[in-house]
Each structure stands twice: as structure tokens, then as C-alpha cells.
Amino acid sequence: MSADFPLAHSQPVIVVKDVCKTFRIWASPAQRLIAPALHRAGTALAIASPSFAQRLHASAQRRLHVHEALHDISFSLQRGQALGIIGLNGSGKSTLLQIIAGVLPASSGTVYTHGRVAALLELGSGFNPDLTGRENIYINGAILGLSSARIDTLLSDIIAFADIGDYIDQPVKTYSSGMAVRLAFSVQVHVEPDILIVDEALAVGDAAFQAKAMTRIQEILARGTTLLFVGHDLNAVRTFCQHAILLEQGRMAMLGAPEEVIEEYLFRVHAKAQAAGLAPPIRTAQGFRCEDGGVLALQFANGMQHLALGFDAPFQVCVALEVDPGLADVACILDILDEHGVPLSGRRIRLPPRTPQQPHVRIQVEFRAQLAHGIYRIRARLVQAPDLHQHHRRVLCRHESDLSFEVIDNSIERFNGLFPLPADVQVQVLPGNDQHPD
């Protein structure tokens, strides 16, 4: 359901409530005809011959296979928020986006959207392959509710952003996949949508186009557009999204901050690979205590739980570890998080080799509070990472500690943003007749 009436500031732009989607799957086209016929025959004979009718219904049911793609999905988004949806292939991500976009109906539950919805769900979706790119711009713009006059004013910007040259006047069927997605994305982001839905399509573009597309997404988010983003680029989810959902077999396994959801996703990916025999067995963890009795403990050096610090003041974090000596390539990651749980910085410390006689490791890290005024907290993770590729990382342990610190100094005169970068600043006072430095 979509609405165009004025939106109250506190009213959600997207509301998804108890959405389920079930697909009927048939073994063959013939079964799609036979099964309904058997069901209707059984209904007609229900009074005259109940037992025979029951056998007909059972035979019809055996020919029907039901796949539950989504089950009880619920969430809401305010104006200007961005939600990332991650999960393994087949978890229901694209089905959910298609329901929100209005392409598919939900089997049950309700979906409410407010305003113009622009959806980039598949390469060149909505394009007529026999028409030129220019003609398809007008058709897609009309579908999205724009007048021809409005499309005329946007046309040059759309063509310039797509950067497909003279192909704009060639049939779309002659386009490469990258050209098609560039044109489709350019149309969607230039119609000033209230809700933008992007489903993994940007991965097809080259590096230059992806960078340009990411910049454009940041611009429309700043304008107040609500974003639904699905993709395997976890860094993009971290960059754009305030919230994230983990889907697993059509169900919401987790809803929370992007970093927390991504960690859970990676943990489940490696657990699945381990169960399938694709990864060496590892110890899992509950909370911050490993199954074998190993411990990940965290504290400030002075024993306090919260520190009040001036800008650039030092503070020490102590980590006590007890890790299975048989685990190789283990590292401890210390994260500094802001009040929203977004990682700002941290350190990765490789653990030295251990023996059964010496399983304990003690780490002390000294940071300096070179951060803007605010409250921050400390998190520790134990990972098994043979290299720096995030998909090769196994999260063994994660400790959401209650350690926090506050930077009490206002650093507006020192730097803008959350933390300073090294800079060599030179200021010159020039004579009145010399306005430009050499």
C-alpha cells in the first residue's frame, strides 16, 4: 500500500508487518493442471463419497510443493534512514524487496510505503529491449510519475551520469550488462525518490561507476530519501546504513546495528561451512567464554569501568585470554565504538603461538583519547583469520564489555569531525597588494 498525503515527522515511511510469502512449486506443467482438477473433484464428491473425496484431496496435495520464502517479517523505517539487508543466497532478500516495491504481493501481512518508490531490482528491469535508451528514460520516468516536461529537464543529467555515450540512441538489447545497470540506476536516482531500493545491481558496474554511485547515494540520503540496500558488499552496508537485518531461510535472524549484524552473519557463514566440512573445526563461543573454558576478559588498567578523559589523554586497556593452543592464526581485535555502536578505530593484535602448558595470553594496549567530545565504549573480539579478507574470518569470541570513557574537552578549535588527522597547516598574512600566495 502506498500513500501520497503529507507525512508527519514521526510517522514511518516504510512499515512491514508480519509479512509472509509462500510459493507453490509444481513438478511439471501438467501437475499444475491435474492437482486443481483433483482438488475440485474431491470437493464435489465430499458428500456423496467422503472417503474417495479424501483420497482425491490427498493425491492433489502430493502434487503440490510449498516453499515458504518469507515468514513473519516486521520492521519500520523513518524518513532519511537506511536499512541494509544481508543473508546467504536464497534467504529471501530479493523477495522481500520485491514485495516492498509492489512487484510481488505478500501471501499475508501488510506493507505500507509513503511517497515515490524507485527500485533497482534487476538489470534493466522495466526496460523495453527494442527501444533506445533515451526512449526508455521517458517510459521509466512516466512509470515513476514524472511528466514529460519534468523528464526533459532531467534528461541531460541522466545521460551524463549513465556515461554510455552514443549508445543512448541505440536499442537497449545492444547494451552490455554494465551499460544497462548504469542507465537504470541513473534514471532511478534522478527522479528524486522518497524511497530508493537497491538490490545488488551496483556490483555489475566498474570501479569508477561504483564510486560515482556511492557518492550519489550519499547525496540522496542527505536529502532525506529512505534507502533499502541489499548486497554482499558489507562495507557498503557499514557506510550507508544505520540499521541492518540478517535474513536466514526467510526469517529475521537479527535486527540491529550494522556492525553487530555483520558479525553475526560472518559467524553463521563459517559455522555453516564448518558443518558442511568446508572449514576446519573451531571452537565456538557463548558470550565471552569459549566452550573449552577459554576466557576473554577486558578491563582498564586502573580497574575502573568508566573514565573521564581530556583530549589526548592516555588510557590503557588490559585483555586476558585463554585460547585453545590448537587454534592457529588467532587475533584479538579491540574496537572503540561511538554511542551508536559504530566502530571508529581499534587495533588487531596477532596472538603468539601457545602450548598446552602456556595457554594464557595477556595484552595491554595504550590508546590516546584523540577524539571529539562524547562517550565511547570498548569491545573485544577474538577471530581466526589466516588473511585480511573478511569472508575468511571466523569470529570465535566477542565481548560486549561495559567499559566506557568520556572525552570531556570540546575540540572544535582543534579539528572537525570525530578525530583529527595529521596535517601541516601554514597561515600567511599577505600585503594588501599581494592577494594570492606563491
Secondary structure as GFF3:
##gff-version 3
##sequence-region A 1 438
A	DSSP	beta_strand	2	3	.	.	.	ID=ss1
A	DSSP	beta_strand	14	26	.	.	.	ID=ss2
A	DSSP	alpha_helix	29	44	.	.	.	ID=ss3
A	DSSP	alpha_helix	50	62	.	.	.	ID=ss4
A	DSSP	beta_strand	64	77	.	.	.	ID=ss5
A	DSSP	beta_strand	82	86	.	.	.	ID=ss6
A	DSSP	alpha_helix	93	101	.	.	.	ID=ss7
A	DSSP	beta_strand	108	114	.	.	.	ID=ss8
A	DSSP	beta_strand	117	120	.	.	.	ID=ss9
A	DSSP	alpha_helix	133	143	.	.	.	ID=ss10
A	DSSP	alpha_helix	148	162	.	.	.	ID=ss11
A	DSSP	three_ten_helix	165	169	.	.	.	ID=ss12
A	DSSP	three_ten_helix	172	174	.	.	.	ID=ss13
A	DSSP	alpha_helix	177	190	.	.	.	ID=ss14
A	DSSP	beta_strand	195	199	.	.	.	ID=ss15
A	DSSP	three_ten_helix	201	204	.	.	.	ID=ss16
A	DSSP	alpha_helix	207	222	.	.	.	ID=ss17
A	DSSP	beta_strand	226	230	.	.	.	ID=ss18
A	DSSP	alpha_helix	234	240	.	.	.	ID=ss19
A	DSSP	beta_strand	243	248	.	.	.	ID=ss20
A	DSSP	beta_strand	251	256	.	.	.	ID=ss21
A	DSSP	alpha_helix	258	275	.	.	.	ID=ss22
A	DSSP	beta_strand	285	286	.	.	.	ID=ss23
A	DSSP	beta_strand	289	290	.	.	.	ID=ss24
A	DSSP	beta_strand	296	300	.	.	.	ID=ss25
A	DSSP	beta_strand	306	309	.	.	.	ID=ss26
A	DSSP	beta_strand	314	322	.	.	.	ID=ss27
A	DSSP	beta_strand	330	337	.	.	.	ID=ss28
A	DSSP	beta_strand	343	350	.	.	.	ID=ss29
A	DSSP	beta_strand	360	368	.	.	.	ID=ss30
A	DSSP	beta_strand	374	384	.	.	.	ID=ss31
A	DSSP	three_ten_helix	390	392	.	.	.	ID=ss32
A	DSSP	beta_strand	394	407	.	.	.	ID=ss33
###
